């Protein structure tokens, strides 16, 4: 998957975002729909006023059900 596709998850108004402080810095885990309509999990941190993508992957079946509610 391309960075640009994964980054579009951050604009999903229905996305679910959790905060994690486990890695020594604040990270956010967002479950949402990319512009391609794929449901993705994106992990990122904020550096200054910009998000810095750490990882992205397709959501599992369980995560998709959670997103679709």
N, CA, C and O atoms as a MOPAC input file, in Angstrom:
PM7 MOZYME 1SCF
protein

 N      0.83900 1    -1.16700 1     0.00000 1
 C      0.00000 1     0.00000 1     0.00000 1
 C      0.88700 1     1.23500 1     0.00000 1
 O      1.98800 1     1.22500 1     0.55100 1
 N      0.40800 1     2.26800 1    -0.60800 1
 C      1.16800 1     3.51200 1    -0.73000 1
 C      0.93500 1     4.41300 1     0.48500 1
 O     -0.13800 1     4.39100 1     1.08900 1
 N      1.94000 1     5.19400 1     0.82900 1
 C      1.84300 1     6.15400 1     1.92600 1
 C      0.64800 1     7.07800 1     1.72800 1
 O     -0.09600 1     7.35000 1     2.67000 1
 N      0.46800 1     7.55600 1     0.51100 1
 C     -0.60900 1     8.50700 1     0.23100 1
 C     -1.97100 1     7.89400 1     0.53000 1
 O     -2.85200 1     8.56500 1     1.06700 1
 N     -2.14400 1     6.61600 1     0.18200 1
 C     -3.41200 1     5.93200 1     0.46100 1
 C     -3.63000 1     5.80400 1     1.96500 1
 O     -4.71800 1     6.09900 1     2.46000 1
 N     -2.60300 1     5.36600 1     2.69700 1
 C     -2.71800 1     5.19200 1     4.14400 1
 C     -3.01900 1     6.51800 1     4.83700 1
 O     -3.80400 1     6.55200 1     5.78500 1
 N     -2.41700 1     7.58800 1     4.38500 1
 C     -2.61400 1     8.89800 1     5.01300 1
 C     -4.05400 1     9.38100 1     4.89500 1
 O     -4.49500 1    10.17400 1     5.72700 1
 N     -4.80000 1     8.92900 1     3.89200 1
 C     -6.18200 1     9.39000 1     3.73100 1
 C     -7.08900 1     8.89500 1     4.84900 1
 O     -8.16400 1     9.45800 1     5.05900 1
 N     -6.68100 1     7.85500 1     5.57300 1
 C     -7.45700 1     7.36500 1     6.71800 1
 C     -7.62300 1     8.47300 1     7.75700 1
 O     -8.64500 1     8.53700 1     8.44000 1
 N     -6.63000 1     9.33700 1     7.87600 1
 C     -6.67300 1    10.39300 1     8.88700 1
 C     -7.76700 1    11.41700 1     8.61000 1
 O     -8.09900 1    12.21000 1     9.49100 1
 N     -8.33300 1    11.41700 1     7.40800 1
 C     -9.41000 1    12.34500 1     7.04800 1
 C    -10.79200 1    11.70700 1     7.13300 1
 O    -11.79400 1    12.36400 1     6.84700 1
 N    -10.85600 1    10.43900 1     7.52200 1
 C    -12.13000 1     9.73200 1     7.63200 1
 C    -12.87300 1    10.22100 1     8.87600 1
 O    -12.39700 1    10.03700 1     9.99600 1
 N    -14.02800 1    10.83800 1     8.68400 1
 C    -14.80400 1    11.37300 1     9.80700 1
 C    -15.34700 1    10.28100 1    10.72200 1
 O    -15.69000 1    10.55900 1    11.87100 1
 N    -15.42900 1     9.05000 1    10.23800 1
 C    -15.94400 1     7.93500 1    11.03600 1
 C    -14.81700 1     7.11000 1    11.66900 1
 O    -15.08700 1     6.10000 1    12.32100 1
 N    -13.57900 1     7.52100 1    11.48800 1
 C    -12.42800 1     6.77200 1    11.99900 1
 C    -12.46100 1     6.68300 1    13.52300 1
 O    -12.99400 1     7.55500 1    14.20800 1
 N    -11.88100 1     5.61200 1    14.02000 1
 C    -11.74300 1     5.38500 1    15.45800 1
 C    -10.26500 1     5.53700 1    15.78600 1
 O     -9.42700 1     4.83600 1    15.21800 1
 N     -9.94100 1     6.44900 1    16.69800 1
 C     -8.54400 1     6.70300 1    17.04800 1
 C     -8.32700 1     6.46600 1    18.53300 1
 O     -9.07800 1     6.96400 1    19.37200 1
 N     -7.29500 1     5.70300 1    18.84500 1
 C     -6.88100 1     5.45700 1    20.22100 1
 C     -5.48600 1     6.02700 1    20.41800 1
 O     -4.66500 1     6.03200 1    19.50000 1
 N     -5.23200 1     6.50500 1    21.62300 1
 C     -3.91900 1     7.06700 1    21.95600 1
 C     -3.11200 1     6.02300 1    22.72400 1
 O     -3.65700 1     5.30900 1    23.56600 1
 N     -1.82600 1     5.93500 1    22.43700 1
 C     -0.93400 1     5.00200 1    23.11800 1
 C      0.34500 1     5.73300 1    23.50900 1
 O      0.96000 1     6.41200 1    22.68600 1
 N      0.73700 1     5.58700 1    24.77100 1
 C      1.97800 1     6.19800 1    25.24900 1
 C      3.03000 1     5.13700 1    25.56900 1
 O      4.00400 1     5.42400 1    26.26500 1
 N      2.84500 1     3.92300 1    25.07200 1
 C      3.71200 1     2.79000 1    25.41900 1
 C      5.10100 1     2.84500 1    24.80500 1
 O      6.03300 1     2.27700 1    25.37400 1
 N      5.27500 1     3.49400 1    23.68800 1
 C      6.53700 1     3.42300 1    22.94200 1
 C      7.51500 1     4.54200 1    23.30300 1
 O      8.46900 1     4.78500 1    22.56400 1
 N      7.29300 1     5.21900 1    24.41900 1
 C      8.18800 1     6.29900 1    24.79900 1
 C      7.82400 1     7.62100 1    24.15000 1
 O      8.45800 1     8.64200 1    24.41600 1
 N      6.80600 1     7.60700 1    23.30000 1
 C      6.27600 1     8.82000 1    22.69900 1
 C      4.78600 1     8.58900 1    22.48200 1
 O      4.33200 1     7.44600 1    22.42400 1
 N      4.05000 1     9.64400 1    22.36500 1
 C      2.62000 1     9.50400 1    22.11100 1
 C      2.39800 1     9.06700 1    20.67400 1
 O      2.86400 1     9.70400 1    19.72900 1
 N      1.68000 1     7.97100 1    20.53300 1
 C      1.32300 1     7.46400 1    19.20600 1
 C     -0.18900 1     7.33200 1    19.13900 1
 O     -0.86500 1     7.19000 1    20.15700 1
 N     -0.69300 1     7.38200 1    17.93900 1
 C     -2.12000 1     7.24000 1    17.70900 1
 C     -2.34300 1     6.06500 1    16.77000 1
 O     -1.62200 1     5.89600 1    15.78700 1
 N     -3.34300 1     5.26000 1    17.08100 1
 C     -3.72500 1     4.12200 1    16.25100 1
 C     -5.11200 1     4.43600 1    15.71300 1
 O     -6.06800 1     4.55400 1    16.47900 1
 N     -5.22100 1     4.56800 1    14.40400 1
 C     -6.48800 1     4.93700 1    13.78200 1
 C     -6.97300 1     3.82200 1    12.87800 1
 O     -6.23600 1     3.30600 1    12.03800 1
 N     -8.23200 1     3.46500 1    13.07200 1
 C     -8.92700 1     2.47700 1    12.25500 1
 C     -9.93000 1     3.24200 1    11.40600 1
 O    -10.84200 1     3.87500 1    11.93800 1
 N     -9.76500 1     3.18600 1    10.09000 1
 C    -10.67000 1     3.94800 1     9.24300 1
 C    -10.58500 1     3.54800 1     7.79000 1
 O     -9.81000 1     2.67500 1     7.40000 1
 N    -11.41100 1     4.21600 1     6.99600 1
 C    -11.48000 1     3.93300 1     5.56200 1
 C    -10.54200 1     4.86100 1     4.80700 1
 O    -10.54000 1     6.07400 1     5.01600 1
 N     -9.75100 1     4.27300 1     3.93300 1
 C     -8.88200 1     5.05000 1     3.04500 1
 C     -9.71600 1     5.54100 1     1.86700 1
 O    -10.86100 1     5.12200 1     1.69800 1
 N     -9.15700 1     6.40700 1     1.06900 1
 C     -9.86400 1     6.92500 1    -0.10400 1
 C    -10.20500 1     5.81200 1    -1.09000 1
 O    -11.10500 1     5.96600 1    -1.91400 1
 N     -9.49800 1     4.70600 1    -1.00800 1
 C     -9.75100 1     3.55400 1    -1.87800 1
 C    -10.85900 1     2.65300 1    -1.32500 1
 O    -11.15200 1     1.60500 1    -1.90000 1
 N    -11.47600 1     3.06200 1    -0.20500 1
 C    -12.52300 1     2.31100 1     0.50300 1
 C    -12.00100 1     1.07900 1     1.22900 1
 O    -12.79800 1     0.30000 1     1.75400 1
 N    -10.69100 1     0.88000 1     1.27500 1
 C    -10.12200 1    -0.18900 1     2.09400 1
 C    -10.15300 1     0.27200 1     3.54600 1
 O     -9.94100 1     1.44900 1     3.83500 1
 N    -10.42000 1    -0.66300 1     4.45800 1
 C    -10.37000 1    -0.35400 1     5.88400 1
 C     -8.95000 1    -0.66000 1     6.35100 1
 O     -8.46800 1    -1.78400 1     6.21000 1
 N     -8.28800 1     0.34800 1     6.90700 1
 C     -6.88400 1     0.23200 1     7.29900 1
 C     -6.69200 1     0.59000 1     8.76300 1
 O     -7.51300 1     1.28400 1     9.36400 1
 N     -5.59600 1     0.10500 1     9.32500 1
 C     -5.12100 1     0.52000 1    10.64000 1
 C     -3.83000 1     1.28300 1    10.40600 1
 O     -2.88500 1     0.75900 1     9.81600 1
 N     -3.79700 1     2.52400 1    10.87200 1
 C     -2.64500 1     3.39800 1    10.66500 1
 C     -2.11200 1     3.83100 1    12.02800 1
 O     -2.87000 1     4.29800 1    12.87800 1
 N     -0.81900 1     3.67700 1    12.22800 1
 C     -0.16000 1     4.12400 1    13.45600 1
 C      0.70300 1     5.32200 1    13.09700 1
 O      1.48300 1     5.28300 1    12.14500 1
 N      0.54900 1     6.39100 1    13.88100 1
 C      1.31900 1     7.59900 1    13.58700 1
 C      1.59800 1     8.37100 1    14.86700 1
 O      0.98200 1     8.12100 1    15.90200 1
 N      2.51600 1     9.29200 1    14.78700 1
 C      2.81100 1    10.21700 1    15.86500 1
 C      2.76200 1    11.61900 1    15.27900 1
 O      2.75000 1    11.78700 1    14.05900 1
 N      2.73500 1    12.60500 1    16.12900 1
 C      2.73100 1    13.99100 1    15.65100 1
 C      4.08500 1    14.61000 1    15.95400 1
 O      4.55700 1    14.57800 1    17.09000 1
 N      4.68600 1    15.15700 1    14.95200 1
 C      5.95100 1    15.88500 1    15.08900 1
 C      5.67700 1    17.30200 1    14.62600 1
 O      5.44000 1    17.54500 1    13.44200 1
 N      5.70900 1    18.23200 1    15.56000 1
 C      5.30400 1    19.58900 1    15.22100 1
 C      3.81800 1    19.57700 1    14.92700 1
 O      3.02900 1    19.05400 1    15.71500 1
 N      3.43900 1    20.13900 1    13.82200 1
 C      2.01900 1    20.18400 1    13.45800 1
 C      1.66700 1    19.16400 1    12.37700 1
 O      0.60000 1    19.24900 1    11.76900 1
 N      2.55900 1    18.19900 1    12.13300 1
 C      2.33200 1    17.23100 1    11.05200 1
 C      2.34900 1    15.80600 1    11.59000 1
 O      3.16200 1    15.47300 1    12.45200 1
 N      1.45000 1    14.96100 1    11.08000 1
 C      1.50600 1    13.55400 1    11.46600 1
 C      2.67200 1    12.85400 1    10.77000 1
 O      2.98800 1    13.15000 1     9.61700 1
 N      3.30400 1    11.92900 1    11.48100 1
 C      4.38800 1    11.12100 1    10.90800 1
 C      3.94000 1     9.66900 1    10.94900 1
 O      3.81800 1     9.07700 1    12.02100 1
 N      3.69900 1     9.10800 1     9.78400 1
 C      3.21900 1     7.73500 1     9.67500 1
 C      4.29600 1     6.75900 1    10.12600 1
 O      5.44500 1     6.84700 1     9.69200 1
 N      3.92200 1     5.82900 1    10.99800 1
 C      4.84400 1     4.81000 1    11.48500 1
 C      4.57800 1     3.48500 1    10.77400 1
 O      5.51000 1     2.82700 1    10.31100 1
 N      3.31500 1     3.09900 1    10.68900 1
 C      2.97200 1     1.86200 1     9.98700 1
 C      1.52000 1     1.90400 1     9.53400 1
 O      0.71600 1     2.69100 1    10.03300 1
 N      1.20700 1     1.04900 1     8.58900 1
 C     -0.16500 1     0.92000 1     8.09300 1
 C     -0.35500 1    -0.50200 1     7.58800 1
 O      0.56400 1    -1.11900 1     7.04900 1
 N     -1.57400 1    -1.01000 1     7.77700 1
 C     -1.89400 1    -2.36000 1     7.31700 1
 C     -3.39200 1    -2.45200 1     7.09200 1
 O     -4.16200 1    -1.61200 1     7.55900 1
 N     -3.79400 1    -3.49600 1     6.36300 1
 C     -5.21800 1    -3.76300 1     6.20500 1
 C     -5.78800 1    -4.19600 1     7.55000 1
 O     -5.12400 1    -4.89000 1     8.31900 1
 N     -7.00900 1    -3.78800 1     7.82700 1
 C     -7.67600 1    -4.18000 1     9.06400 1
 C     -8.02500 1    -5.66300 1     9.02200 1
 O     -8.31100 1    -6.21700 1     7.96000 1
 N     -7.99900 1    -6.29300 1    10.18600 1
 C     -8.44700 1    -7.68100 1    10.29300 1
 C     -9.96900 1    -7.71400 1    10.18700 1
 O    -10.62200 1    -6.67100 1    10.23700 1
 N    -10.52900 1    -8.90600 1    10.04300 1
 C    -11.98900 1    -9.04000 1     9.97400 1
 C    -12.64200 1    -8.48100 1    11.23700 1
 O    -13.67500 1    -7.81700 1    11.15600 1
 N    -12.05700 1    -8.74100 1    12.38800 1
 C    -12.59400 1    -8.22600 1    13.65600 1
 C    -12.55200 1    -6.69800 1    13.67900 1
 O    -13.51100 1    -6.05400 1    14.10400 1
 N    -11.45200 1    -6.12700 1    13.22800 1
 C    -11.33100 1    -4.66300 1    13.18900 1
 C    -12.32500 1    -4.05200 1    12.20600 1
 O    -12.88500 1    -2.99000 1    12.47900 1
 N    -12.55100 1    -4.70200 1    11.07100 1
 C    -13.54300 1    -4.21200 1    10.09800 1
 C    -14.94000 1    -4.19400 1    10.71400 1
 O    -15.68900 1    -3.23500 1    10.53100 1
 N    -15.28800 1    -5.25500 1    11.44300 1
 C    -16.60100 1    -5.30700 1    12.11200 1
 C    -16.72000 1    -4.19000 1    13.13800 1
 O    -17.77700 1    -3.57200 1    13.26600 1
 N    -15.63900 1    -3.92800 1    13.87100 1
 C    -15.64800 1    -2.85200 1    14.86400 1
 C    -15.87700 1    -1.51000 1    14.17300 1
 O    -16.66500 1    -0.69300 1    14.65000 1
 N    -15.20700 1    -1.28400 1    13.07600 1
 C    -15.34800 1    -0.02400 1    12.33800 1
 C    -16.76200 1     0.12600 1    11.77900 1
 O    -17.35400 1     1.20300 1    11.85000 1
 N    -17.29200 1    -0.95200 1    11.22700 1
 C    -18.60400 1    -0.89700 1    10.58200 1
 C    -19.74100 1    -0.86900 1    11.59100 1
 O    -20.88500 1    -0.57000 1    11.25000 1
 N    -19.40300 1    -1.19100 1    12.86400 1
 C    -20.29600 1    -1.06600 1    13.98700 1
 C    -21.60200 1    -1.73100 1    13.87900 1
 O    -22.40900 1    -1.66000 1    14.80700 1

